[in-house]
Amino acid sequence: MPLPLLQPFYYLDHFQEMVDFVLEHSVELLGPEHRGWLEDFGGMSQEARALYVRMLNRKGRVFDRAKLRYAEISNPESAWAELETAGFAVPVLDADFGAYLDGRTKSQLLMLLRLGGVDDRGWRQLAKEVVRAEVERVLDHATWSQGEEAVGVVTRGRSRELEYLFFLYFGRLSHGLRLFTLRDLGVMRTRRQEGAGFEPRFASREAALEAYFFAEIRRVLDQAVTPVERRILAEQAASWPVGTEEVAQQKRERLLHDLGRALERDGEAEMACEVLALARHHPATERHARLVYALQGAEAARPLLDRMLEEPDSDEELLFAEDFFGRKYQGMRVGALSTMLREARVLALDESGRDEAEAAAVRWFRQRGGEAWHVENAFWRMLFGLAFWDLLYGAQARLPNEFERWPPTLRDGSFGRVHAAQLAELAERWRQPGGLAAEVERTAARVWGEPNGLFFWDESLLPVLLQWLREENPLVVVKLLRRMAEDFQHQRDGYPDLLVRESGRWRWIEIKAEGDSLRRNQLRQLQGLQQAGLEVAVHRVQWMVDPDQEYAVVDVETTGGRADRDRLTEVAVVRVRGGEVTERWQSLIHPGRGIPSFITRLTGISNAMVAEAPTFSEVAGELRAFIGEAVLVAHNASFDYGFLRAEYGRLEQVFQRPVLCTKVESRRHFPGLKSYGLAALTEHFGIPLTQHHRALCDAEATAQLLLRINQRRRAAIAPGDA
């Protein structure tokens, strides 16, 4: 179905819609400066207002007037004059000069270099970034502003007032009106509905200004590129407001944490410690305690840990304090995370499931007569969303605008407090067997597909959720839902990967593949589910070396090292099964471009050799069929696999296989060697490598290396593993 046509001034209509919404729902949050901005903007002609909004929708903040031409604006010079008179378009100031340089082409930068008195002939072959840096060094804003290059170059004026208006609507510093366009084109569904209620994003002007202040600080921190800039922020941090509402408090906490970590990376540990000491909540409090311990010793850190143990901010802070205190003060050799992972049951799974450990574990349980589903966080978010749908997205929700997908009460942590009475009523109703399952099923039928930011509408997940609700103890489910409602920020993720049902018993299982670690939020959820009365476990995956497993050992030669821009020149595949090479496939590939001379010297593959070779599209089907369902093996596999995926991607095809890297596995099973390059390993093991950097020779050598690795891997799997 064709998309609807947009009117010539559609973008101005969108801007005005946003402004009218703010005036209707948040007018009390505006100050005199914002009201003045709106009055002056509304007093201009339609074309002047349209030209300003056009600037808003373009990238950057510096514009060349001559290049901003639009068919619907018939008299741009008059429009520019209005904008300049009202202060909405102003000459480029010193603070905007860097932004102006960012938007110049390399040839324009070279011209500016000459303006700064530098002969550009020695700079023409250098990268644009290098030229730009030299321009900024030799050419000051005052000199540039007096020259012809500055004529007609402007930036948006009175931007701070405008940003505040956008902030009231979107909750972030944004100039984008793209969401309105997507809505009008029918691409995006919104929560605009008859009778829908909206309320201001902030309860008071003070709260709005505090949140806006921290949004500006976040932008400064994100754009800070030097330690000096971060030190300046650190010196100001003590004067930041604590915040009167949850939103501002959360922004302040996250900023203190991120600034502290950035200062640590700068080597400013003591200053980082001072910044983190201003925070009140995890994870900043954890980082502060660690730094105090490292800089000032165990006695200085002890009071911080005691406070966390006695009055923890969250489950995660308590877990940290218990673990850190046990290891640093009580002599525990390993923490709770390592202990749980070490004690976990081992699942020996067929390595054809590599790169998808959860799916391989699901198959393992099903092959043994059980039922299993990969559910992770999606299960719990769907349960929470459907159980509390009317409080989250119904008329009682009072969202800030139609585009909002994340209810404000979840964002600021007030959901449990605001809806305490309704939650108590629902909990009483759901204590009856089958009551919650029936209500969730009715809600799903009523609102299925409605836009929301909590979960995806997964038709395969809903039946599992309903079955579990019908069979699980309702008191347990109600307890968990109350836990989520009262602290959704900390309870929205970290849930176990699998839900398993065997002989009528339900279990929640976290799957950890080789090299995976158990994160603290995952341990927190495992403990929380267990304390509520659910059966939980952690299973470690060890890939089983099946003697009959088929491997496709691949090597590729290319025109360069970047899969996104370089192309294949040769592919070879050696199939291995039962400890023997069974088949071989090889082809030169026409790359569709010239082969650089240094690549020819490295591989021996020349332009003449590939002149009559097939293109990748001509061999793609044959290659895919030859690889089949085998485990893909390569030395430095990310390179070979990345190129194959890129080539199939250019054909709009997905190529995905379980992958084993012989370089990684060699480091694991043959530690202590001087080098793990293919040439060094083949020399070490006495494997022939007569034509290194030709695909078939390298694939043959990698296959022999794989056989030696597999001998070690089979020996490493202890008898009796599940």
Number of C-alpha atoms within 10 A of each C-alpha: 3 5 9 9 9 11 9 12 15 15 19 20 15 18 20 15 13 20 17 13 18 22 16 13 17 22 16 13 22 19 11 8 12 19 14 12 19 16 11 14 19 13 13 15 13 15 20 25 21 22 20 20 21 16 18 18 13 13 11 14 17 24 21 14 16 11 9 13 13 13 8 12 18 11 13 19 13 14 21 21 14 20 23 17 11 17 17 22 24 18 19 22 14 13 9 15 17 15 15 21 18 13 15 14 12 18 12 13 23 23 16 24 22 15 18 18 11 17 12 16 9 8 15 12 9 10 10 17 12 11 21 21 13 18 22 17 11 14 17 13 16 11 11 16 17 10 10 9 14 16 14 15 19 22 22 21 19 16 17 12 18 16 18 22 25 20 20 27 23 18 18 15 19 15 20 15 17 12 15 21 15 13 13 17 15 12 11 13 17 19 17 12 8 6 7 16 16 18 14 21 22 19 13 15 15 14 19 23 19 22 28 21 17 22 20 15 18 18 11 14 17 12 11 13 10 9 15 11 13 21 18 10 18 20 12 11 19 14 8 13 14 17 18 14 17 16 21 22 21 19 20 27 21 18 22 26 25 20 24 27 21 18 21 16 12 15 12 15 19 16 16 26 22 19 26 29 19 19 20 15 19 21 20 26 22 21 18 25 24 19 20 21 17 13 14 12 12 16 11 14 19 15 12 18 23 14 13 22 17 10 11 18 16 15 19 20 24 21 21 21 22 17 16 20 20 16 15 12 11 9 9 13 10 12 16 19 17 14 12 15 19 13 11 17 16 20 20 19 20 19 22 24 19 22 15 13 22 23 17 20 26 19 18 18 16 16 10 9 11 16 18 23 21 18 19 19 17 20 22 21 19 22 21 22 20 23 21 19 18 14 20 24 21 14 13 13 18 19 24 25 22 15 19 18 17 15 19 19 22 16 14 16 19 18 21 19 13 13 15 15 10 12 21 12 10 15 18 11 14 20 17 12 16 16 14 24 21 15 16 23 16 13 17 19 10 10 12 13 12 13 18 20 11 18 17 15 16 13 9 9 16 17 12 15 19 19 11 16 20 15 14 16 16 20 17 15 22 20 16 19 20 17 16 19 24 20 17 21 13 17 22 17 16 19 24 24 24 24 22 21 18 14 8 10 11 18 16 24 23 22 23 21 18 11 7 11 11 18 11 17 18 18 23 22 21 23 16 18 20 14 13 16 15 17 14 21 18 22 19 22 26 22 22 19 18 15 11 10 17 21 27 27 33 28 28 27 25 24 23 15 12 13 19 13 10 18 26 24 29 24 24 23 28 26 24 25 17 13 17 11 18 12 12 16 15 17 20 23 25 23 21 14 11 14 22 13 13 11 16 14 10 12 18 14 22 16 16 10 13 20 14 11 16 15 17 25 14 12 14 16 11 12 17 12 9 17 20 14 15 20 21 25 28 25 27 17 20 13 15 22 23 14 23 22 18 22 22 18 13 12 12 9 12 12 14 12 19 16 22 24 18 23 20 14 19 20 13 13 15 14 10 9 11 9 12 21 13 20 16 13 20 18 11 13 11 9 16 15 18 10 12 17 21 20 24 25 18 28 29 24 23 27 28 19 21 25 17 16 17 18 13 16 17 14 10 12 14 9 7 7 10 11
